[in-house]
């Protein structure tokens, strides 16, 4: 990666400590259906460190959870005030302001036009209309007050170009295949990556090649010193993982050794690791979008082209993997080698 490809220096997190939207203090917000599951989020977990607006979102959700605990029990018959959509919209605007850019947009497919992204109530989705089509034609992302949609929205904030690209391919496939019981190979691949994907970034091809070949010792154990800790950026590091799948983030609320991501590899030069986190994510969003565009354009694309990665085996993701014996569990770190595809 030469200097000409480096992103303009920005700080996505510069505005994370902005005051909360005053709407959060209104009675309707305090009557939210935000349930106790949000208290399970460990906002310091290493797999969350890369999320844009993490400081703001974590403080907002924690703040609202405390308010809910302090107030009377909500009337469950009341309509949801769409707390998560509101939090995400504030984060979306703060991020655009910090970049001095317009809000991100959809990637138009077919006869559609670019649409500015915004999080809305799930109730805004017309009955019978496909979720992906609604986003493509309106820019509105239906959002429920649950963990799954909080993490989905957080990935939209972090990788907006990639998420828009995936939506674009959904639209192309829906136009050709319609909505049926089977999604087809392209949409299956999109769904697997969207829900469970991870991005391995490395300047050392031997690490990624070993991982693709299921050689866990050569990819995760022996080069451990070359792997970066998410909580301590290191310009000398040569490998790092950034989670893309929002369902995977939700599963990691209860970490299990057997959790396995479906990963892609983005090769970078060493100067990538000298960038700030915000600059890295800005750069990666475009690179991951380009990668997925090339992958989904292949006539033989399947989810098998995504490489299995036992996510708690990523160095520095889980304290127990500091011991080499952690990787001796053959039920998790399987030795099978895939055929060339």
Steps between C-alpha positions, in 0.01 A plus 500: 500500500679808380450846642260590222255241626503610861171653615480860606569521872171499686380398841172315498509493879568871553133572561422192706469701820237734358198551727211261468205588281254684724229262378656237726366684804140518386243283681421297187863396482506398866206269427704311244497126455880486517537177692759373742696324225688823427664480841687192374711706259864527601587823323870437567503169309783495243267407214304825549798736502482581129138616490451862400328717761559225759552745786179687422288190441626321811434803718156556348389138548643487852334832584164382375531168682567683827203727441278202436615334822430817697152564365175316540443183305389588145154428373561213259195600300662825388658525159878488493662844477771358271789574734762311300413679176530835680839413650632380165375808316684727744814293450455512122473879504794543739715286275405701190570823688843380609584416138343822375311286252139430412326201652581171322272377226385179339669365189222526239399187314265467204300824457542621855678819605749541786313533827632656821522242777291533811384260771122472541249293690445143388136602466596723207567190288186443289342160538618268225797714394846349518728656761780547246271660242367747754853613588597531133197706401472723808835495681306413816641212707223330704626467856356324803590567863710187537865401512505357150394828342726706725799307371369507143472878521847526650642317199310737267677788681838328471487351149232703315646448153525124548151470645363706209686277255347187653155659479569579133568135421190393691301727272654359182422147611146585610440655158622186323378227736217662695431415864468127554576224746861490379724805491746359247878491517564875482252598769606204715859622485393855582293380796775284646753783484252764614396297803821318586788660311843611614781680321859386543736783413863405456825614349643147534355257241630196687255568783194513275614210284541285810157597629334414168677163514377430855855520632417658834852471637650695210220758491404561861758348734852534361458859371315616813744788552407633155132526592374830629299545816181697419548703818855603419567594138848401388674636190720190495209254495433296188153359557167602652137389480195725478156344540238585238217261587243654731356162601852392595531804727174399662619141550818630662294638787531142622842396366539135413818342376319338208383831348630519146503802269500498120793716402656677206860618470598857419870540422664826598851638514664565833409868510135401556588420861641849551154649437257600772205270556265744330724521193528122484124450507445766234757328277366151571141590425594572139733200475244255641235641266737450205580147615135402538415660166758278329391191695127542440560562130642150457267256328598220740482699824399307812541556872776238490728770365494654845768355727402348837659680796438385861456853628616450858824363359596843368799608713403755767128439450473256790729464802500120486660492155827631646569134585600291195295204627187705427547415134529124557122457505446316172123546522551875454833530322438235239780371284305453177629669185254636249525427133622785284201711402 
